[in-house]
Amino acid sequence: MLSRFILFAGVDFYPAGGAEDILGSYASISEAIAELDRHDDLDWFHILDIQTGAIITYGPQFARRSERTVWARDYDLRLGLA
């Protein structure tokens, strides 16, 4: 069964195409970001919230791991997941 958030990511900014880019599904944004941070070679990411349909995309504000971690925790708090 899929968790609420699906993490898509890849290298060189060129997607492999759909399901080929899925790293996994996670119960929270924080879990998805923790998985993303285990990979040093990824240039982009999208996180799909399958409950709301929202797509969270990579942006300059997420360039540093520490900033992604804080942002993810805050996002989870807003959703009542933390």
Secondary structure, 3 states (H helix, E strand, C coil): CCCCEEEEEECCCCCCCHHHHEEEEECCHHHHHHHHCCCCCCCEEEEEECCCCCEEECCHHHCCHHHHHHHHHHHHHHHCCC
